[in-house]
Amino acid sequence: MTQLFVVLTACPADAADAIAAHLIQGRLAACVTAVPGALSTYRWHGAVLREPETLLLVKVPHTGLDACLAALAALHPYAVPELIALPAERVNAAYLAWAVAATSGPPDTAPA
C-alpha cells in the first residue's frame, strides 16, 4: 500500500510561493500548505538567531519522496535547509488516492 509523507521545511516568506508552485507544477507534491508567521529560533555560526519564516507542509506519496526532497534541496534558499519527512501513520483513503493521482503524469506546462 502507498504511504504518504509530510515534509516540513521552513523558508523565508518571499521564497514560499515559488517553492510551492514548483513542487505542484512538477507533480513533485500533491499539496503544499504554507503557514505564514512562524518564528524560528536557532543557532547558526555561533550566534542565536530569531527569524520570521513560512512553514511549508508538503504532502507527497512515498514513491515521489526522493524527487521531492531533491527538488526542495535545490530550490531552497538556505545553505542547510530543514527537510524533515514524517510518515503519516493514518491517511483518509480518498485523500491518499487523490495524492497519488495528483503526483502522477507529466509536469504541468502552465503556471499553477
C-alpha positions as CSV (number, residue, x, y, z in Angstrom):
1,M,0.0,0.0,0.0
2,T,1.2,3.5,-0.8
3,Q,2.4,5.6,2.2
4,L,2.0,9.3,2.4
5,F,4.7,11.6,3.9
6,V,4.5,15.1,5.2
7,V,7.7,17.0,4.6
8,L,8.4,20.0,6.8
9,T,10.5,22.9,5.7
10,A,10.7,26.5,6.9
11,C,11.8,29.2,4.5
12,P,11.6,33.0,4.0
13,A,8.2,34.2,3.1
14,D,9.4,35.5,-0.2
15,A,10.5,32.0,-1.3
16,A,7.5,30.0,-0.2
17,D,5.2,30.7,-3.1
18,A,7.8,29.8,-5.7
19,I,8.8,26.6,-3.9
20,A,5.2,25.5,-3.6
21,A,4.4,26.3,-7.2
22,H,7.4,24.4,-8.5
23,L,6.5,21.3,-6.5
24,I,2.9,21.3,-7.6
25,Q,3.6,22.2,-11.3
26,G,6.2,19.5,-11.4
27,R,3.9,16.9,-9.7
28,L,6.5,16.5,-7.0
29,A,3.9,17.0,-4.3
30,A,0.2,16.6,-4.1
31,C,-0.3,19.6,-1.8
32,V,1.8,22.3,-0.2
33,T,0.3,24.2,2.8
34,A,2.0,27.4,3.6
35,V,1.8,28.5,7.3
36,P,3.0,32.1,7.5
37,G,4.1,33.8,10.7
38,A,6.3,31.1,12.1
39,L,9.2,32.4,14.2
40,S,12.2,30.2,14.3
41,T,15.0,30.4,16.9
42,Y,18.2,28.6,16.1
43,R,22.0,28.7,16.4
44,W,23.9,29.5,13.2
45,H,27.7,30.1,13.1
46,G,27.8,30.5,16.9
47,A,25.0,33.1,17.1
48,V,21.5,32.6,18.3
49,L,19.1,33.9,15.6
50,R,15.4,34.6,15.6
51,E,13.8,34.8,12.1
52,P,10.3,35.0,10.8
53,E,9.6,32.2,8.3
54,T,6.8,30.4,6.5
55,L,6.4,26.8,7.4
56,L,5.6,24.6,4.4
57,L,3.8,21.3,4.9
58,V,4.4,19.3,1.8
59,K,2.3,16.2,1.2
60,V,3.8,13.5,-1.1
61,P,3.4,9.8,-1.7
62,H,6.4,7.7,-0.8
63,T,7.0,6.9,-4.5
64,G,7.9,10.6,-5.1
65,L,9.6,11.4,-1.8
66,D,13.2,11.3,-3.0
67,A,12.4,13.5,-6.0
68,C,10.5,15.9,-3.8
69,L,13.4,16.2,-1.3
70,A,15.9,16.7,-4.1
71,A,13.8,19.5,-5.6
72,L,13.4,21.1,-2.2
73,A,17.2,21.0,-1.5
74,A,17.9,22.5,-4.9
75,L,15.2,25.3,-4.7
76,H,15.6,26.2,-1.0
77,P,17.5,29.5,-0.4
78,Y,19.2,28.2,2.8
79,A,22.6,26.6,2.8
80,V,21.3,24.0,5.2
81,P,17.5,23.7,4.6
82,E,15.3,22.0,7.1
83,L,13.9,18.9,5.3
84,I,12.1,16.6,7.6
85,A,10.0,13.8,6.1
86,L,7.4,12.3,8.5
87,P,5.4,9.2,7.5
88,A,1.7,9.6,8.0
89,E,0.5,6.8,10.2
90,R,-3.1,7.1,9.1
91,V,-4.5,8.8,6.0
92,N,-8.0,9.0,4.7
93,A,-8.1,6.5,1.8
94,A,-9.8,9.0,-0.6
95,Y,-7.1,11.6,0.2
96,L,-4.3,9.2,-0.4
97,A,-5.8,8.1,-3.7
98,W,-6.1,11.8,-4.7
99,A,-2.5,12.5,-3.6
100,V,-1.2,9.6,-5.8
101,A,-3.2,10.8,-8.8
102,A,-2.1,14.4,-8.2
103,T,1.5,13.4,-8.4
104,S,1.2,11.1,-11.4
105,G,1.7,12.1,-15.0
106,P,3.8,14.7,-16.7
107,P,4.6,18.0,-15.1
108,D,2.3,20.9,-15.9
109,T,3.3,23.3,-18.6
110,A,1.2,26.2,-17.4
111,P,1.7,28.1,-14.2
112,A,-0.4,27.0,-11.2
